[in-house]
Amino acid sequence: MNIRHQQLLERITIIPGLMSGRPTIRGMRFPVGDILEMLADGMTEDEIIEQHPILEKEDIFAALLFASVKMKNTIVIHAA
């Protein structure tokens, strides 16, 4: 993992008492999952930031990277 990726992932916080421990952006009450859903709905980075000015483009990149890292570390077991 390069330095940029490390810096992006530092924007993702998991705090047990905040949002039930779900990953959030920079310790705010803004879940990573919400950003991913907005992107999946077809919103652009600019549209997301316009609707949620508390966010920065780097937060969106961080959410995508976090999801990617989680997927790479996921093992799927198929039961017979």
C-alpha positions in Angstrom: 0.0 0.0 0.0 1.4 3.4 -1.0 1.5 6.6 1.1 -1.5 8.1 -0.7 -3.6 5.0 0.1 -2.5 5.2 3.8 -3.4 8.9 4.0 -6.8 8.2 2.4 -7.5 5.4 4.8 -6.7 7.6 7.8 -9.9 9.5 6.9 -11.9 6.4 7.8 -12.7 6.1 11.4 -14.4 3.4 13.4 -15.4 4.6 16.8 -17.5 2.1 18.9 -19.9 4.7 20.3 -20.4 6.5 16.9 -22.9 5.2 14.4 -22.9 1.8 16.1 -19.2 1.3 15.2 -19.8 1.6 11.5 -17.0 3.1 9.4 -17.4 6.9 9.1 -15.6 9.8 7.5 -13.2 11.7 9.7 -15.0 10.9 13.0 -18.2 12.6 11.7 -21.7 11.1 11.7 -21.3 10.3 8.0 -21.0 6.6 7.2 -18.8 5.3 4.4 -21.7 3.2 3.2 -23.8 6.3 2.5 -21.1 7.6 0.2 -20.9 4.2 -1.6 -24.7 4.2 -2.0 -24.7 7.7 -3.5 -22.0 6.7 -6.0 -24.0 3.5 -6.8 -27.1 5.7 -7.5 -25.0 7.5 -10.1 -24.2 10.7 -8.3 -21.0 12.4 -9.3 -18.3 13.5 -6.8 -19.4 17.1 -7.3 -23.1 16.3 -6.7 -22.2 14.5 -3.5 -20.1 17.4 -2.2 -22.8 19.9 -3.3 -25.4 18.1 -1.3 -23.1 17.4 1.6 -20.6 20.3 1.8 -19.0 18.8 5.0 -17.4 16.2 2.7 -14.3 16.6 0.6 -13.3 14.8 -2.6 -10.6 12.9 -0.7 -13.4 11.5 1.6 -15.1 10.0 -1.5 -11.8 8.5 -2.7 -11.2 7.2 0.9 -14.6 5.5 0.9 -13.9 3.7 -2.4 -10.5 2.6 -1.3 -11.9 1.4 2.1 -14.5 -0.7 0.3 -11.9 -2.1 -2.1 -9.6 -3.1 0.8 -12.4 -4.8 2.6 -13.4 -6.7 -0.5 -9.8 -7.9 -1.0 -9.8 -9.2 2.6 -13.1 -11.0 2.3 -13.3 -14.8 2.1 -16.4 -16.3 0.7 -17.2 -19.8 1.8 -19.8 -21.7 -0.2 -21.7 -24.4 1.7 -22.7 -27.5 0.0 
